[in-house]
Amino acid sequence: MRQIHADLIVCGGGTAGLPAALAVAKRGIAVAVIEDDPRVGGAVTDCFTELRCGDPVQGTYAEALALTAELAPELKNHNAYPHGAFLAAYLKLFEGLPVTFYTGQRAEKY
């Protein structure tokens, strides 16, 4: 069993875990994100969802959507986006921050 060392461990790299990890990492705290899927992103990347729910006007999700629009200029509908661009936007938000992603891993009590 591999041990992971970080100041904070986030279990789940989806729509709740990624913003939580990003908020903490922006403060210089070392974060490990453990995701059991082969990639982070949650339903957007797992189910190839292209429609978002609601209309976020602030916070991490809005940041990711703004960056998604830059990465996918062919975006015509503000309420839909290519799932790959959304994932690329999130990963770009993490650049240079003290975050390590562990995909294909499960967090279990031992």
Summary of the structure (lengths in Angstrom):
residues: 110
radius of gyration: 14.3
end to end distance: 9.6
largest distance: 48.3
contacts: 298
relative contact order: 0.23
helix: 34%
strand: 15%
